[in-house]
């Protein structure tokens, strides 16, 4: 079974694993709270859709100090 996007490349999109998990969680909640037509048309689950967004640089992870 192949995971898409690859987790080793996805981790490189964030400063740390914790930031990646928090960003995915926040974006997923945001998508689920709105009626996202893009999510519905993708055929993916919300977490997979967000991971793909981050991997394709459609969603940037920002860390505030």
PDB file as gemmi writes it, atoms N, CA and C in Angstrom:
CRYST1    1.000    1.000    1.000  90.00  90.00  90.00 P 1                      
ATOM      1  N   UNK A   1       0.839  -1.173   0.000  1.00  0.00           N  
ATOM      2  CA  UNK A   1       0.000   0.000   0.000  1.00  0.00           C  
ATOM      3  C   UNK A   1       0.889   1.242   0.000  1.00  0.00           C  
ATOM      4  N   UNK A   2       0.608   2.148  -0.880  1.00  0.00           N  
ATOM      5  CA  UNK A   2       1.390   3.376  -0.994  1.00  0.00           C  
ATOM      6  C   UNK A   2       0.616   4.536  -0.383  1.00  0.00           C  
ATOM      7  N   UNK A   3       1.305   5.322   0.426  1.00  0.00           N  
ATOM      8  CA  UNK A   3       0.679   6.477   1.051  1.00  0.00           C  
ATOM      9  C   UNK A   3       0.953   7.691   0.183  1.00  0.00           C  
ATOM     10  N   UNK A   4      -0.096   8.422  -0.132  1.00  0.00           N  
ATOM     11  CA  UNK A   4       0.048   9.611  -0.966  1.00  0.00           C  
ATOM     12  C   UNK A   4      -0.542  10.793  -0.232  1.00  0.00           C  
ATOM     13  N   UNK A   5       0.168  11.829   0.039  1.00  0.00           N  
ATOM     14  CA  UNK A   5       1.562  12.102  -0.293  1.00  0.00           C  
ATOM     15  C   UNK A   5       2.510  11.367   0.661  1.00  0.00           C  
ATOM     16  N   UNK A   6       3.734  11.122   0.211  1.00  0.00           N  
ATOM     17  CA  UNK A   6       4.701  10.403   1.042  1.00  0.00           C  
ATOM     18  C   UNK A   6       4.998  11.177   2.330  1.00  0.00           C  
ATOM     19  N   UNK A   7       4.922  10.495   3.456  1.00  0.00           N  
ATOM     20  CA  UNK A   7       5.067  11.151   4.752  1.00  0.00           C  
ATOM     21  C   UNK A   7       6.451  11.762   4.936  1.00  0.00           C  
ATOM     22  N   UNK A   8       7.491  11.142   4.402  1.00  0.00           N  
ATOM     23  CA  UNK A   8       8.838  11.697   4.572  1.00  0.00           C  
ATOM     24  C   UNK A   8       8.989  13.030   3.843  1.00  0.00           C  
ATOM     25  N   UNK A   9       8.305  13.208   2.743  1.00  0.00           N  
ATOM     26  CA  UNK A   9       8.351  14.484   2.015  1.00  0.00           C  
ATOM     27  C   UNK A   9       7.394  15.499   2.632  1.00  0.00           C  
ATOM     28  N   UNK A  10       6.304  15.031   3.198  1.00  0.00           N  
ATOM     29  CA  UNK A  10       5.335  15.916   3.830  1.00  0.00           C  
ATOM     30  C   UNK A  10       5.921  16.554   5.092  1.00  0.00           C  
ATOM     31  N   UNK A  11       6.711  15.802   5.834  1.00  0.00           N  
ATOM     32  CA  UNK A  11       7.332  16.317   7.051  1.00  0.00           C  
ATOM     33  C   UNK A  11       8.279  17.472   6.738  1.00  0.00           C  
ATOM     34  N   UNK A  12       8.890  17.468   5.581  1.00  0.00           N  
ATOM     35  CA  UNK A  12       9.816  18.529   5.186  1.00  0.00           C  
ATOM     36  C   UNK A  12       9.106  19.858   4.925  1.00  0.00           C  
ATOM     37  N   UNK A  13       7.798  19.842   4.818  1.00  0.00           N  
ATOM     38  CA  UNK A  13       7.019  21.060   4.560  1.00  0.00           C  
ATOM     39  C   UNK A  13       6.747  21.855   5.839  1.00  0.00           C  
ATOM     40  N   UNK A  14       7.116  21.290   6.985  1.00  0.00           N  
ATOM     41  CA  UNK A  14       6.869  21.943   8.272  1.00  0.00           C  
ATOM     42  C   UNK A  14       8.164  22.005   9.074  1.00  0.00           C  
ATOM     43  N   UNK A  15       8.258  22.967   9.994  1.00  0.00           N  
ATOM     44  CA  UNK A  15       9.465  23.072  10.803  1.00  0.00           C  
ATOM     45  C   UNK A  15       9.655  21.900  11.762  1.00  0.00           C  
ATOM     46  N   UNK A  16       8.544  21.260  12.180  1.00  0.00           N  
ATOM     47  CA  UNK A  16       8.634  20.078  13.042  1.00  0.00           C  
ATOM     48  C   UNK A  16       7.358  19.250  12.868  1.00  0.00           C  
ATOM     49  N   UNK A  17       7.389  18.042  13.370  1.00  0.00           N  
ATOM     50  CA  UNK A  17       6.222  17.159  13.224  1.00  0.00           C  
ATOM     51  C   UNK A  17       5.001  17.705  13.958  1.00  0.00           C  
ATOM     52  N   UNK A  18       5.239  18.288  15.111  1.00  0.00           N  
ATOM     53  CA  UNK A  18       4.133  18.849  15.881  1.00  0.00           C  
ATOM     54  C   UNK A  18       3.416  19.929  15.080  1.00  0.00           C  
ATOM     55  N   UNK A  19       4.171  20.809  14.451  1.00  0.00           N  
ATOM     56  CA  UNK A  19       3.578  21.883  13.647  1.00  0.00           C  
ATOM     57  C   UNK A  19       2.769  21.300  12.486  1.00  0.00           C  
ATOM     58  N   UNK A  20       3.257  20.226  11.899  1.00  0.00           N  
ATOM     59  CA  UNK A  20       2.541  19.566  10.800  1.00  0.00           C  
ATOM     60  C   UNK A  20       1.204  19.026  11.281  1.00  0.00           C  
ATOM     61  N   UNK A  21       1.211  18.343  12.412  1.00  0.00           N  
ATOM     62  CA  UNK A  21      -0.017  17.761  12.955  1.00  0.00           C  
ATOM     63  C   UNK A  21      -1.026  18.850  13.319  1.00  0.00           C  
ATOM     64  N   UNK A  22      -0.557  19.909  13.949  1.00  0.00           N  
ATOM     65  CA  UNK A  22      -1.447  21.000  14.345  1.00  0.00           C  
ATOM     66  C   UNK A  22      -2.044  21.675  13.103  1.00  0.00           C  
ATOM     67  N   UNK A  23      -1.214  21.907  12.096  1.00  0.00           N  
ATOM     68  CA  UNK A  23      -1.693  22.553  10.867  1.00  0.00           C  
ATOM     69  C   UNK A  23      -2.728  21.686  10.157  1.00  0.00           C  
ATOM     70  N   UNK A  24      -2.470  20.399  10.074  1.00  0.00           N  
ATOM     71  CA  UNK A  24      -3.425  19.493   9.428  1.00  0.00           C  
ATOM     72  C   UNK A  24      -4.736  19.470  10.205  1.00  0.00           C  
ATOM     73  N   UNK A  25      -4.653  19.437  11.526  1.00  0.00           N  
ATOM     74  CA  UNK A  25      -5.853  19.414  12.356  1.00  0.00           C  
ATOM     75  C   UNK A  25      -6.677  20.682  12.184  1.00  0.00           C  
ATOM     76  N   UNK A  26      -6.025  21.830  12.245  1.00  0.00           N  
ATOM     77  CA  UNK A  26      -6.743  23.100  12.115  1.00  0.00           C  
ATOM     78  C   UNK A  26      -7.390  23.244  10.744  1.00  0.00           C  
ATOM     79  N   UNK A  27      -6.651  22.915   9.703  1.00  0.00           N  
ATOM     80  CA  UNK A  27      -7.188  23.044   8.343  1.00  0.00           C  
ATOM     81  C   UNK A  27      -8.340  22.057   8.113  1.00  0.00           C  
ATOM     82  N   UNK A  28      -8.216  20.854   8.658  1.00  0.00           N  
ATOM     83  CA  UNK A  28      -9.283  19.860   8.515  1.00  0.00           C  
ATOM     84  C   UNK A  28     -10.554  20.343   9.195  1.00  0.00           C  
ATOM     85  N   UNK A  29     -10.429  20.876  10.407  1.00  0.00           N  
ATOM     86  CA  UNK A  29     -11.603  21.414  11.108  1.00  0.00           C  
ATOM     87  C   UNK A  29     -12.231  22.554  10.320  1.00  0.00           C  
ATOM     88  N   UNK A  30     -11.386  23.393   9.732  1.00  0.00           N  
ATOM     89  CA  UNK A  30     -11.875  24.510   8.928  1.00  0.00           C  
ATOM     90  C   UNK A  30     -12.664  24.006   7.716  1.00  0.00           C  
ATOM     91  N   UNK A  31     -12.139  23.005   7.042  1.00  0.00           N  
ATOM     92  CA  UNK A  31     -12.830  22.453   5.867  1.00  0.00           C  
ATOM     93  C   UNK A  31     -14.157  21.811   6.245  1.00  0.00           C  
ATOM     94  N   UNK A  32     -14.160  21.083   7.357  1.00  0.00           N  
ATOM     95  CA  UNK A  32     -15.378  20.383   7.765  1.00  0.00           C  
ATOM     96  C   UNK A  32     -16.448  21.331   8.281  1.00  0.00           C  
ATOM     97  N   UNK A  33     -16.048  22.496   8.797  1.00  0.00           N  
ATOM     98  CA  UNK A  33     -17.033  23.440   9.306  1.00  0.00           C  
ATOM     99  C   UNK A  33     -17.726  24.211   8.182  1.00  0.00           C  
ATOM    100  N   UNK A  34     -17.082  24.268   7.019  1.00  0.00           N  
ATOM    101  CA  UNK A  34     -17.698  24.898   5.858  1.00  0.00           C  
ATOM    102  C   UNK A  34     -18.158  23.807   4.900  1.00  0.00           C  
ATOM    103  N   UNK A  35     -19.006  24.161   4.001  1.00  0.00           N  
ATOM    104  CA  UNK A  35     -19.455  23.192   3.006  1.00  0.00           C  
ATOM    105  C   UNK A  35     -18.532  23.306   1.798  1.00  0.00           C  
ATOM    106  N   UNK A  36     -17.386  22.655   1.885  1.00  0.00           N  
ATOM    107  CA  UNK A  36     -16.364  22.756   0.853  1.00  0.00           C  
ATOM    108  C   UNK A  36     -16.713  21.887  -0.355  1.00  0.00           C  
ATOM    109  N   UNK A  37     -16.970  22.541  -1.457  1.00  0.00           N  
ATOM    110  CA  UNK A  37     -17.284  21.818  -2.689  1.00  0.00           C  
ATOM    111  C   UNK A  37     -16.052  21.101  -3.224  1.00  0.00           C  
ATOM    112  N   UNK A  38     -14.873  21.698  -3.038  1.00  0.00           N  
ATOM    113  CA  UNK A  38     -13.631  21.077  -3.501  1.00  0.00           C  
ATOM    114  C   UNK A  38     -13.396  19.745  -2.801  1.00  0.00           C  
ATOM    115  N   UNK A  39     -13.646  19.705  -1.501  1.00  0.00           N  
ATOM    116  CA  UNK A  39     -13.483  18.469  -0.731  1.00  0.00           C  
ATOM    117  C   UNK A  39     -14.473  17.416  -1.209  1.00  0.00           C  
ATOM    118  N   UNK A  40     -15.695  17.821  -1.428  1.00  0.00           N  
ATOM    119  CA  UNK A  40     -16.723  16.880  -1.892  1.00  0.00           C  
ATOM    120  C   UNK A  40     -16.382  16.311  -3.268  1.00  0.00           C  
ATOM    121  N   UNK A  41     -15.849  17.150  -4.148  1.00  0.00           N  
ATOM    122  CA  UNK A  41     -15.522  16.709  -5.499  1.00  0.00           C  
ATOM    123  C   UNK A  41     -14.253  15.861  -5.554  1.00  0.00           C  
ATOM    124  N   UNK A  42     -13.382  15.989  -4.548  1.00  0.00           N  
ATOM    125  CA  UNK A  42     -12.105  15.276  -4.577  1.00  0.00           C  
ATOM    126  C   UNK A  42     -12.259  13.782  -4.333  1.00  0.00           C  
ATOM    127  N   UNK A  43     -13.276  13.399  -3.569  1.00  0.00           N  
ATOM    128  CA  UNK A  43     -13.457  11.991  -3.241  1.00  0.00           C  
ATOM    129  C   UNK A  43     -12.514  11.512  -2.148  1.00  0.00           C  
ATOM    130  N   UNK A  44     -11.793  12.443  -1.515  1.00  0.00           N  
ATOM    131  CA  UNK A  44     -10.857  12.110  -0.443  1.00  0.00           C  
ATOM    132  C   UNK A  44     -11.466  12.436   0.904  1.00  0.00           C  
ATOM    133  N   UNK A  45     -10.932  11.814   1.930  1.00  0.00           N  
ATOM    134  CA  UNK A  45     -11.309  12.203   3.288  1.00  0.00           C  
ATOM    135  C   UNK A  45     -10.627  13.525   3.590  1.00  0.00           C  
ATOM    136  N   UNK A  46     -11.151  14.257   4.571  1.00  0.00           N  
ATOM    137  CA  UNK A  46     -10.672  15.604   4.858  1.00  0.00           C  
ATOM    138  C   UNK A  46      -9.190  15.643   5.201  1.00  0.00           C  
ATOM    139  N   UNK A  47      -8.713  14.715   6.020  1.00  0.00           N  
ATOM    140  CA  UNK A  47      -7.298  14.708   6.415  1.00  0.00           C  
ATOM    141  C   UNK A  47      -6.404  14.446   5.199  1.00  0.00           C  
ATOM    142  N   UNK A  48      -6.790  13.532   4.358  1.00  0.00           N  
ATOM    143  CA  UNK A  48      -6.013  13.235   3.147  1.00  0.00           C  
ATOM    144  C   UNK A  48      -5.993  14.429   2.209  1.00  0.00           C  
ATOM    145  N   UNK A  49      -7.119  15.105   2.104  1.00  0.00           N  
ATOM    146  CA  UNK A  49      -7.209  16.282   1.244  1.00  0.00           C  
ATOM    147  C   UNK A  49      -6.271  17.388   1.737  1.00  0.00           C  
ATOM    148  N   UNK A  50      -6.244  17.615   3.049  1.00  0.00           N  
ATOM    149  CA  UNK A  50      -5.386  18.643   3.626  1.00  0.00           C  
ATOM    150  C   UNK A  50      -3.914  18.268   3.466  1.00  0.00           C  
ATOM    151  N   UNK A  51      -3.578  17.003   3.678  1.00  0.00           N  
ATOM    152  CA  UNK A  51      -2.193  16.562   3.491  1.00  0.00           C  
ATOM    153  C   UNK A  51      -1.752  16.801   2.050  1.00  0.00           C  
ATOM    154  N   UNK A  52      -2.639  16.558   1.111  1.00  0.00           N  
ATOM    155  CA  UNK A  52      -2.324  16.802  -0.295  1.00  0.00           C  
ATOM    156  C   UNK A  52      -2.158  18.297  -0.572  1.00  0.00           C  
ATOM    157  N   UNK A  53      -2.990  19.130   0.050  1.00  0.00           N  
ATOM    158  CA  UNK A  53      -2.863  20.580  -0.088  1.00  0.00           C  
ATOM    159  C   UNK A  53      -1.495  21.058   0.396  1.00  0.00           C  
ATOM    160  N   UNK A  54      -1.077  20.561   1.545  1.00  0.00           N  
ATOM    161  CA  UNK A  54       0.220  20.957   2.101  1.00  0.00           C  
ATOM    162  C   UNK A  54       1.345  20.474   1.204  1.00  0.00           C  
ATOM    163  N   UNK A  55       1.258  19.250   0.739  1.00  0.00           N  
ATOM    164  CA  UNK A  55       2.294  18.676  -0.119  1.00  0.00           C  
ATOM    165  C   UNK A  55       2.435  19.453  -1.423  1.00  0.00           C  
ATOM    166  N   UNK A  56       1.319  19.921  -1.967  1.00  0.00           N  
ATOM    167  CA  UNK A  56       1.331  20.660  -3.235  1.00  0.00           C  
ATOM    168  C   UNK A  56       1.506  22.167  -3.032  1.00  0.00           C  
ATOM    169  N   UNK A  57       1.835  22.587  -1.820  1.00  0.00           N  
ATOM    170  CA  UNK A  57       2.068  23.992  -1.457  1.00  0.00           C  
ATOM    171  C   UNK A  57       0.853  24.887  -1.685  1.00  0.00           C  
ATOM    172  N   UNK A  58      -0.331  24.330  -1.593  1.00  0.00           N  
ATOM    173  CA  UNK A  58      -1.556  25.125  -1.684  1.00  0.00           C  
ATOM    174  C   UNK A  58      -1.917  25.702  -0.320  1.00  0.00           C  
ATOM    175  N   UNK A  59      -1.355  25.123   0.723  1.00  0.00           N  
ATOM    176  CA  UNK A  59      -1.596  25.557   2.097  1.00  0.00           C  
ATOM    177  C   UNK A  59      -0.235  25.601   2.793  1.00  0.00           C  
ATOM    178  N   UNK A  60       0.127  26.753   3.316  1.00  0.00           N  
ATOM    179  CA  UNK A  60       1.425  26.939   3.960  1.00  0.00           C  
ATOM    180  C   UNK A  60       1.294  26.834   5.470  1.00  0.00           C  
ATOM    181  N   UNK A  61       2.291  26.223   6.090  1.00  0.00           N  
ATOM    182  CA  UNK A  61       2.331  26.104   7.546  1.00  0.00           C  
ATOM    183  C   UNK A  61       3.146  27.259   8.088  1.00  0.00           C  
ATOM    184  N   UNK A  62       2.507  28.067   8.933  1.00  0.00           N  
ATOM    185  CA  UNK A  62       3.175  29.201   9.557  1.00  0.00           C  
ATOM    186  C   UNK A  62       3.252  28.974  11.054  1.00  0.00           C  
ATOM    187  N   UNK A  63       4.414  29.222  11.618  1.00  0.00           N  
ATOM    188  CA  UNK A  63       4.601  29.058  13.056  1.00  0.00           C  
ATOM    189  C   UNK A  63       4.786  30.431  13.668  1.00  0.00           C  
ATOM    190  N   UNK A  64       3.949  30.751  14.636  1.00  0.00           N  
ATOM    191  CA  UNK A  64       4.052  32.034  15.348  1.00  0.00           C  
ATOM    192  C   UNK A  64       4.780  31.801  16.659  1.00  0.00           C  
ATOM    193  N   UNK A  65       5.780  32.616  16.920  1.00  0.00           N  
ATOM    194  CA  UNK A  65       6.537  32.463  18.166  1.00  0.00           C  
ATOM    195  C   UNK A  65       5.866  33.140  19.316  1.00  0.00           C  
TER     196      UNK A  65                                                      
END                                                                             
